[in-house]
Amino acid sequence: MATSNAFAGGSSEWTPSGGSTNWHSGSNWDNGVPSITTEAEIGASGNGTISIGSTNANADHLRLLNTATRNWTVNGTATLNLDTDQSGGTGYTVVNESNGYLLTINAPINLSNGTAPGGDDSKFFASTGDITVNGNINFNAVNPHVEASSGRTVTFNGALSGASTVTKQGDGAWEIGGSTGNTYSGGTVINGGTVTLNKTSGNAIAGSSITLNSGSLILNRDNQIGNSTDLTLAGGNFYANDNSDALGSLTLSTTSTIDLGSDLGDGSTLNFSNSSGNAWTGDLYITGWNGDSEGGGLDQVYFGNSSGGLTTSQVNSIYFVNPWGTTGIYEARILSSGEVVPVLPEPSTYAFGAFLIGAAYVFHRRQKKAAKPEASPDEG
């Protein structure tokens, strides 16, 4: 029977008759087929599969209960409509509290309204179990959230659309994959955990902006962020992970780090647009850089396409940490191409040190060439 979760709109728990998997059969639910105002609950009953089929299904939200004893999959070609403003304050869209079981949704999801008290609206919440959505999601809601507890993951492999700003919460992971680019036009706010971008085609984030307040933003492939998507670093870390991307301008709200990747990686090129008009507070540390101090090397970071891409004050707040695998922190300069590179020590004072740095650079270039596998066409 349905749990005692406090929910203003009522609830109906999946209790199928025989081996039926039909969402639309009233006998498969203890309080009838869920309506747009009802919490749809999945617990211990059933064989692990529910089928929406070709007829749209409705619920306020979908919850995998802590009584579940197996992984669950919801299949369908029709749309699962979720209207989370009926949630009596919970704000959930999909929540998994099953103590380690996976909830997979292979159907499109349409979010509507989503005006829960406290602004915690339209939330995909991996509480004690993971959530994977392979269908497309329309963020047609006020304030959608993705939350994952530590060690838990929410994965979206479909196309994400809509105009809302999406907020990532919690210490867990949000992974954005699949083969169709996302088109949601609002911002993306990251308040903790990790956000991994892994689209094989198109952009994972193509909206107006990304604000990284805490946690990590990770590129798993090239070309994951829209060319006009602005990035604000407000305390988190941006990991290029030996991948390349072109994006909008950079705002620095507090001391932050861009990590380009490993010493023996394939190299990263990050192209920010001209950021000279943006406010910068704190310092920007660039790690994993193994480029050329005169520009055009294996790793490259650009701001626009000229030396005016940053102000003098902004350039003076950039530091390269352990470039070429050496030990040390180096100030930056911006070249006429817009590329920022570390400033080498004065030859008259550090002649031998400069020689060692140059030798280390050549050594790493040769190691990378030897270690790098045969190139294949990029899918990103």
Kinemage of the C-alpha trace (Angstrom):
@kinemage 1
@onewidth
@group {chain A} dominant
@subgroup {mainchain}
@vectorlist {calphas} color= white
{ca met a 1} P 0.000 0.000 0.000
{ca ala a 2} L 1.032 3.633 -0.339
{ca thr a 3} L 3.554 4.980 2.164
{ca ser a 4} L 2.827 7.667 4.730
{ca asn a 5} L 4.910 10.334 2.951
{ca ala a 6} L 3.248 13.688 3.626
{ca phe a 7} L 1.909 14.801 0.284
{ca ala a 8} L -0.968 17.207 -0.265
{ca gly a 9} L -2.159 15.674 -3.528
{ca gly a 10} L -2.300 12.071 -2.338
{ca ser a 11} L -0.322 9.082 -3.618
{ca ser a 12} L -0.753 5.816 -5.457
{ca glu a 13} L 1.702 2.913 -5.214
{ca trp a 14} L 2.491 0.434 -7.992
{ca thr a 15} L 0.917 -2.935 -7.029
{ca pro a 16} L 0.594 -4.776 -10.364
{ca ser a 17} L -1.813 -7.565 -11.050
{ca gly a 18} L 0.028 -10.672 -12.167
{ca gly a 19} L 2.907 -9.796 -14.469
{ca ser a 20} L 1.315 -6.665 -15.921
{ca thr a 21} L 3.582 -3.680 -16.605
{ca asn a 22} L 0.871 -1.328 -17.942
{ca trp a 23} L 1.001 2.107 -16.264
{ca his a 24} L -2.516 2.911 -17.484
{ca ser a 25} L -4.265 -0.042 -15.806
{ca gly a 26} L -6.051 1.068 -12.643
{ca ser a 27} L -5.701 -2.402 -11.087
{ca asn a 28} L -1.910 -1.969 -11.118
{ca trp a 29} L -2.048 0.883 -8.575
{ca asp a 30} L -3.396 0.782 -5.019
{ca asn a 31} L -5.218 4.119 -5.450
{ca gly a 32} L -5.831 4.065 -9.182
{ca val a 33} L -3.800 5.418 -12.087
{ca pro a 34} L -1.899 8.524 -10.900
{ca ser a 35} L -3.225 11.875 -12.022
{ca ile a 36} L -1.312 15.116 -12.521
{ca thr a 37} L -1.890 15.886 -8.813
{ca thr a 38} L -0.825 12.471 -7.484
{ca glu a 39} L 2.531 11.128 -6.312
{ca ala a 40} L 3.350 7.928 -8.228
{ca glu a 41} L 5.215 5.514 -5.946
{ca ile a 42} L 7.202 2.380 -6.757
{ca gly a 43} L 8.035 -0.026 -3.926
{ca ala a 44} L 8.523 -3.753 -3.469
{ca ser a 45} L 5.786 -5.038 -5.800
{ca gly a 46} L 6.366 -5.883 -9.458
{ca asn a 47} L 9.090 -7.245 -11.712
{ca gly a 48} L 11.143 -4.068 -12.199
{ca thr a 49} L 9.471 -2.709 -15.346
{ca ile a 50} L 6.606 -0.263 -15.938
{ca ser a 51} L 5.422 0.573 -19.454
{ca ile a 52} L 3.839 3.893 -20.415
{ca gly a 53} L 3.546 2.747 -24.016
{ca ser a 54} L 2.238 5.182 -26.616
{ca thr a 55} L -0.235 7.022 -24.350
{ca asn a 56} L 0.939 9.968 -22.227
{ca ala a 57} L 1.171 9.366 -18.484
{ca asn a 58} L 0.709 11.916 -15.704
{ca ala a 59} L 1.871 12.362 -12.129
{ca asp a 60} L 2.855 15.137 -9.818
{ca his a 61} L 6.161 13.310 -9.337
{ca leu a 62} L 7.669 9.829 -9.390
{ca arg a 63} L 9.248 8.295 -6.277
{ca leu a 64} L 11.207 5.038 -5.917
{ca leu a 65} L 10.606 4.106 -2.286
{ca asn a 66} L 13.036 2.695 0.276
{ca thr a 67} L 11.029 -0.535 0.189
{ca ala a 68} L 12.249 -1.276 -3.361
{ca thr a 69} L 14.157 -4.558 -3.760
{ca arg a 70} L 15.443 -4.256 -7.340
{ca asn a 71} L 16.388 -1.817 -10.097
{ca trp a 72} L 13.421 -0.266 -11.898
{ca thr a 73} L 12.863 0.862 -15.479
{ca val a 74} L 10.016 3.002 -16.833
{ca asn a 75} L 9.666 2.556 -20.618
{ca gly a 76} L 7.575 4.364 -23.200
{ca thr a 77} L 7.473 6.335 -26.407
{ca ala a 78} L 4.807 8.676 -25.026
{ca thr a 79} L 5.545 11.487 -22.569
{ca leu a 80} L 5.590 11.365 -18.787
{ca asn a 81} L 4.052 14.680 -17.699
{ca leu a 82} L 5.119 15.872 -14.236
{ca asp a 83} L 3.457 18.915 -12.668
{ca thr a 84} L 5.416 19.558 -9.498
{ca asp a 85} L 3.550 22.596 -8.212
{ca gln a 86} L 1.107 20.132 -6.611
{ca ser a 87} L 3.829 18.730 -4.346
{ca gly a 88} L 2.753 20.397 -1.126
{ca gly a 89} L 6.249 21.813 -0.660
{ca thr a 90} L 8.424 18.817 -1.657
{ca gly a 91} L 9.266 20.153 -5.112
{ca tyr a 92} L 10.290 16.684 -6.309
{ca thr a 93} L 10.076 15.634 -9.934
{ca val a 94} L 11.822 12.274 -9.695
{ca val a 95} L 13.276 11.009 -6.423
{ca asn a 96} L 15.131 7.771 -5.689
{ca glu a 97} L 15.379 6.792 -2.021
{ca ser a 98} L 15.758 3.036 -2.639
{ca asn a 99} L 19.050 2.428 -0.815
{ca gly a 100} L 21.201 1.612 -3.827
{ca tyr a 101} L 18.850 0.547 -6.625
{ca leu a 102} L 18.864 2.290 -10.009
{ca leu a 103} L 15.818 4.074 -11.435
{ca thr a 104} L 15.962 4.341 -15.251
{ca ile a 105} L 13.420 6.291 -17.304
{ca asn a 106} L 13.362 5.505 -21.033
{ca ala a 107} L 10.582 7.935 -21.881
{ca pro a 108} L 10.399 11.679 -22.598
{ca ile a 109} L 9.640 13.870 -19.577
{ca asn a 110} L 7.782 17.171 -19.675
{ca leu a 111} L 7.994 19.417 -16.613
{ca ser a 112} L 5.372 22.083 -16.054
{ca asn a 113} L 4.853 24.799 -13.449
{ca gly a 114} L 7.072 23.583 -10.622
{ca thr a 115} L 6.392 26.414 -8.159
{ca ala a 116} L 7.121 24.778 -4.827
{ca pro a 117} L 7.633 26.864 -1.659
{ca gly a 118} L 11.242 27.774 -0.883
{ca gly a 119} L 12.361 27.746 -4.515
{ca asp a 120} L 13.299 24.042 -4.380
{ca asp a 121} L 11.335 23.262 -7.516
{ca ser a 122} L 11.172 20.411 -10.046
{ca lys a 123} L 13.955 18.422 -8.430
{ca phe a 124} L 15.555 15.247 -9.763
{ca phe a 125} L 16.896 13.890 -6.467
{ca ala a 126} L 19.259 10.896 -6.251
{ca ser a 127} L 18.939 10.508 -2.490
{ca thr a 128} L 20.089 6.942 -1.800
{ca gly a 129} L 19.928 5.543 -5.337
{ca asp a 130} L 20.974 6.689 -8.822
{ca ile a 131} L 18.694 8.113 -11.529
{ca thr a 132} L 19.244 7.742 -15.283
{ca val a 133} L 16.938 9.442 -17.782
{ca asn a 134} L 17.459 8.374 -21.398
{ca gly a 135} L 14.412 10.212 -22.729
{ca asn a 136} L 14.333 13.881 -23.663
{ca ile a 137} L 13.477 16.384 -20.901
{ca asn a 138} L 11.622 19.640 -21.430
{ca phe a 139} L 12.523 22.024 -18.587
{ca asn a 140} L 9.244 23.885 -18.928
{ca ala a 141} L 9.294 24.680 -15.215
{ca val a 142} L 10.072 27.627 -12.976
{ca asn a 143} L 13.253 26.505 -11.256
{ca pro a 144} L 14.444 22.946 -12.028
{ca his a 145} L 17.084 21.387 -9.780
{ca val a 146} L 19.346 18.351 -10.018
{ca glu a 147} L 20.487 17.024 -6.646
{ca ala a 148} L 22.622 14.006 -5.820
{ca ser a 149} L 23.803 12.906 -2.408
{ca ser a 150} L 27.448 11.977 -1.921
{ca gly a 151} L 28.231 8.848 -3.953
{ca arg a 152} L 25.022 9.085 -5.983
{ca thr a 153} L 24.597 10.121 -9.647
{ca val a 154} L 21.900 11.693 -11.819
{ca thr a 155} L 22.518 10.997 -15.529
{ca phe a 156} L 20.701 12.681 -18.413
{ca asn a 157} L 21.302 11.090 -21.828
{ca gly a 158} L 18.437 12.652 -23.743
{ca ala a 159} L 18.101 16.155 -25.198
{ca leu a 160} L 17.394 18.894 -22.644
{ca ser a 161} L 15.224 21.807 -23.794
{ca gly a 162} L 13.337 24.753 -22.313
{ca ala a 163} L 14.161 28.240 -21.060
{ca ser a 164} L 14.715 27.654 -17.337
{ca thr a 165} L 17.930 27.967 -15.341
{ca val a 166} L 18.978 24.563 -13.991
{ca thr a 167} L 20.694 24.353 -10.576
{ca lys a 168} L 22.941 21.483 -9.445
{ca gln a 169} L 22.924 20.785 -5.699
{ca gly a 170} L 24.492 18.207 -3.405
{ca asp a 171} L 27.886 16.521 -3.163
{ca gly a 172} L 27.097 13.837 -5.740
{ca ala a 173} L 27.383 13.801 -9.526
{ca trp a 174} L 25.377 15.063 -12.486
{ca glu a 175} L 26.461 13.507 -15.789
{ca ile a 176} L 25.219 14.937 -19.094
{ca gly a 177} L 25.703 12.497 -21.967
{ca gly a 178} L 23.964 11.117 -25.012
{ca ser a 179} L 24.248 11.837 -28.709
{ca thr a 180} L 21.835 14.759 -29.195
{ca gly a 181} L 22.845 18.299 -28.255
{ca asn a 182} L 20.982 20.165 -25.536
{ca thr a 183} L 19.146 23.376 -26.360
{ca tyr a 184} L 17.883 24.699 -23.021
{ca ser a 185} L 18.546 28.425 -23.100
{ca gly a 186} L 18.623 29.338 -19.416
{ca gly a 187} L 21.675 29.337 -17.188
{ca thr a 188} L 23.363 26.484 -15.343
{ca val a 189} L 24.297 27.015 -11.682
{ca ile a 190} L 26.596 24.541 -9.934
{ca asn a 191} L 26.478 24.671 -6.131
{ca gly a 192} L 28.358 21.484 -5.304
{ca gly a 193} L 29.504 18.041 -6.405
{ca thr a 194} L 30.607 17.317 -9.957
{ca val a 195} L 29.048 18.098 -13.327
{ca thr a 196} L 30.558 16.010 -16.133
{ca leu a 197} L 29.915 16.945 -19.765
{ca asn a 198} L 30.093 13.968 -22.117
{ca lys a 199} L 27.934 14.542 -25.217
{ca thr a 200} L 29.128 12.620 -28.263
{ca ser a 201} L 27.450 15.179 -30.535
{ca gly a 202} L 26.288 18.733 -29.916
{ca asn a 203} L 26.667 20.795 -26.758
{ca ala a 204} L 25.990 19.510 -23.259
{ca ile a 205} L 25.428 23.090 -22.047
{ca ala a 206} L 24.443 25.694 -24.613
{ca gly a 207} L 22.493 28.146 -22.479
{ca ser a 208} L 23.279 31.728 -21.569
{ca ser a 209} L 25.738 31.105 -18.749
{ca ile a 210} L 27.419 28.721 -16.321
{ca thr a 211} L 28.020 29.822 -12.731
{ca leu a 212} L 30.385 27.549 -10.819
{ca asn a 213} L 29.921 28.422 -7.146
{ca ser a 214} L 31.310 25.207 -5.695
{ca gly a 215} L 32.333 21.762 -6.861
{ca ser a 216} L 33.759 20.809 -10.253
{ca leu a 217} L 32.879 21.249 -13.917
{ca ile a 218} L 34.533 18.534 -16.029
{ca leu a 219} L 34.916 18.181 -19.796
{ca asn a 220} L 34.975 14.524 -20.872
{ca arg a 221} L 35.032 15.390 -24.584
{ca asp a 222} L 35.753 18.353 -26.832
{ca asn a 223} L 33.146 21.014 -27.651
{ca gln a 224} L 30.749 20.506 -24.764
{ca ile a 225} L 29.895 24.164 -24.046
{ca gly a 226} L 28.192 26.642 -26.371
{ca asn a 227} L 30.393 29.245 -28.045
{ca ser a 228} L 28.350 32.056 -26.471
{ca thr a 229} L 27.922 30.518 -23.027
{ca asp a 230} L 29.626 32.738 -20.430
{ca leu a 231} L 31.424 31.152 -17.484
{ca thr a 232} L 31.641 32.592 -13.975
{ca leu a 233} L 34.159 30.975 -11.632
{ca ala a 234} L 33.013 31.692 -8.097
{ca gly a 235} L 35.032 29.175 -6.117
{ca gly a 236} L 34.819 25.853 -7.971
{ca asn a 237} L 37.303 24.145 -10.279
{ca phe a 238} L 37.058 23.795 -14.071
{ca tyr a 239} L 38.729 20.641 -15.413
{ca ala a 240} L 39.403 20.595 -19.163
{ca asn a 241} L 40.701 17.040 -18.770
{ca asp a 242} L 42.871 17.241 -21.939
{ca asn a 243} L 39.887 18.391 -24.000
{ca ser a 244} L 39.253 21.608 -25.929
{ca asp a 245} L 36.346 24.018 -26.075
{ca ala a 246} L 35.324 27.514 -27.171
{ca leu a 247} L 32.927 29.449 -24.972
{ca gly a 248} L 31.867 32.939 -23.997
{ca ser a 249} L 33.595 35.336 -21.645
{ca leu a 250} L 35.059 34.548 -18.222
{ca thr a 251} L 34.115 36.286 -14.981
{ca leu a 252} L 36.167 35.620 -11.855
{ca ser a 253} L 34.277 36.173 -8.596
{ca thr a 254} L 36.833 34.618 -6.251
{ca thr a 255} L 40.117 32.701 -6.478
{ca ser a 256} L 39.552 29.649 -8.720
{ca thr a 257} L 41.414 27.036 -10.755
{ca ile a 258} L 41.404 25.875 -14.367
{ca asp a 259} L 43.097 22.461 -14.688
{ca leu a 260} L 43.995 21.682 -18.300
{ca gly a 261} L 44.830 18.021 -17.735
{ca ser a 262} L 47.680 15.578 -17.285
{ca asp a 263} L 51.322 16.118 -18.210
{ca leu a 264} L 51.145 13.313 -20.792
{ca gly a 265} L 47.698 14.118 -22.147
{ca asp a 266} L 46.667 15.173 -25.643
{ca gly a 267} L 46.593 18.852 -24.737
{ca ser a 268} L 43.777 21.353 -24.211
{ca thr a 269} L 42.826 24.548 -26.001
{ca leu a 270} L 40.323 26.798 -24.243
{ca asn a 271} L 39.045 29.797 -26.183
{ca phe a 272} L 37.250 32.376 -24.040
{ca ser a 273} L 35.839 35.420 -25.757
{ca asn a 274} L 37.154 38.895 -24.902
{ca ser a 275} L 36.697 39.224 -21.132
{ca ser a 276} L 38.247 42.651 -20.550
{ca gly a 277} L 34.876 44.146 -19.638
{ca asn a 278} L 34.121 41.571 -16.936
{ca ala a 279} L 34.704 41.991 -13.226
{ca trp a 280} L 37.527 39.873 -11.794
{ca thr a 281} L 38.029 39.330 -8.066
{ca gly a 282} L 40.741 37.055 -6.705
{ca asp a 283} L 43.335 35.072 -8.639
{ca leu a 284} L 43.061 32.532 -11.449
{ca tyr a 285} L 45.416 29.549 -11.190
{ca ile a 286} L 46.072 27.495 -14.337
{ca thr a 287} L 47.436 24.002 -13.737
{ca gly a 288} L 48.432 21.198 -16.097
{ca trp a 289} L 49.773 23.655 -18.708
{ca asn a 290} L 52.396 22.176 -21.070
{ca gly a 291} L 52.374 24.711 -23.880
{ca asp a 292} L 54.920 27.029 -25.482
{ca ser a 293} L 55.905 30.247 -23.727
{ca glu a 294} L 55.785 31.987 -27.136
{ca gly a 295} L 52.333 30.598 -27.897
{ca gly a 296} L 50.839 27.888 -30.074
{ca gly a 297} L 51.984 24.926 -27.983
{ca leu a 298} L 50.244 21.768 -26.895
{ca asp a 299} L 48.118 23.548 -24.262
{ca gln a 300} L 46.620 26.953 -25.041
{ca val a 301} L 44.298 29.365 -23.213
{ca tyr a 302} L 42.924 32.369 -25.124
{ca phe a 303} L 40.907 35.444 -24.232
{ca gly a 304} L 39.638 36.922 -27.474
{ca asn a 305} L 42.052 37.227 -30.367
{ca ser a 306} L 44.299 40.114 -29.324
{ca ser a 307} L 46.276 41.399 -26.367
{ca gly a 308} L 43.208 43.471 -25.461
{ca gly a 309} L 41.250 40.337 -24.512
{ca leu a 310} L 42.094 41.034 -20.853
{ca thr a 311} L 42.995 44.151 -18.904
{ca thr a 312} L 46.444 44.502 -17.344
{ca ser a 313} L 44.916 43.948 -13.917
{ca gln a 314} L 43.272 40.722 -15.072
{ca val a 315} L 46.499 39.412 -16.596
{ca asn a 316} L 48.318 40.209 -13.352
{ca ser a 317} L 45.880 38.006 -11.436
{ca ile a 318} L 46.664 34.881 -13.523
{ca tyr a 319} L 49.272 32.383 -12.316
{ca phe a 320} L 50.582 29.208 -13.963
{ca val a 321} L 51.271 26.426 -11.450
{ca asn a 322} L 54.036 23.908 -12.231
{ca pro a 323} L 54.076 24.401 -16.027
{ca trp a 324} L 55.842 21.722 -18.107
{ca gly a 325} L 55.771 19.454 -15.055
{ca thr a 326} L 58.271 21.614 -13.173
{ca thr a 327} L 57.797 23.042 -9.697
{ca gly a 328} L 56.925 26.707 -9.371
{ca ile a 329} L 54.304 29.406 -9.803
{ca tyr a 330} L 54.728 31.826 -12.718
{ca glu a 331} L 53.065 35.107 -13.557
{ca ala a 332} L 51.288 35.459 -16.888
{ca arg a 333} L 51.409 37.646 -19.965
{ca ile a 334} L 49.005 37.929 -22.887
{ca leu a 335} L 50.275 37.672 -26.459
{ca ser a 336} L 49.034 39.577 -29.490
{ca ser a 337} L 46.958 36.497 -30.390
{ca gly a 338} L 45.048 36.672 -27.095
{ca glu a 339} L 46.825 33.605 -25.696
{ca val a 340} L 48.027 33.794 -22.098
{ca val a 341} L 51.341 32.131 -21.283
{ca pro a 342} L 53.655 32.001 -18.265
{ca val a 343} L 56.453 34.556 -17.891
{ca leu a 344} L 59.840 32.854 -17.804
{ca pro a 345} L 62.436 33.879 -15.179
{ca glu a 346} L 64.965 36.539 -16.217
{ca pro a 347} L 67.838 34.777 -18.040
{ca ser a 348} L 70.486 36.867 -16.236
{ca thr a 349} L 69.267 35.546 -12.876
{ca tyr a 350} L 67.858 32.149 -13.708
{ca ala a 351} L 69.761 31.069 -16.790
{ca phe a 352} L 70.283 27.536 -15.615
{ca gly a 353} L 66.700 27.310 -14.332
{ca ala a 354} L 65.395 28.450 -17.702
{ca phe a 355} L 67.518 25.789 -19.375
{ca leu a 356} L 66.035 23.122 -17.114
{ca ile a 357} L 62.512 24.365 -17.823
{ca gly a 358} L 63.154 24.277 -21.563
{ca ala a 359} L 64.638 20.807 -21.298
{ca ala a 360} L 61.643 19.641 -19.279
{ca tyr a 361} L 59.297 21.054 -21.912
{ca val a 362} L 61.073 19.182 -24.731
{ca phe a 363} L 61.128 16.017 -22.644
{ca his a 364} L 57.384 16.192 -21.980
{ca arg a 365} L 56.624 16.938 -25.638
{ca arg a 366} L 58.576 13.849 -26.687
{ca gln a 367} L 56.915 11.705 -24.021
{ca lys a 368} L 53.487 12.886 -25.090
{ca lys a 369} L 54.215 12.129 -28.722
{ca ala a 370} L 55.377 8.637 -27.797
{ca ala a 371} L 52.456 8.005 -25.437
{ca lys a 372} L 49.661 9.454 -27.552
{ca pro a 373} L 47.637 6.753 -29.362
{ca glu a 374} L 46.829 6.967 -33.032
{ca ala a 375} L 44.397 9.833 -33.562
{ca ser a 376} L 40.806 9.110 -34.465
{ca pro a 377} L 38.167 11.585 -35.698
{ca asp a 378} L 36.671 13.554 -32.817
{ca glu a 379} L 32.988 12.920 -32.178
{ca gly a 380} L 32.417 15.892 -29.868
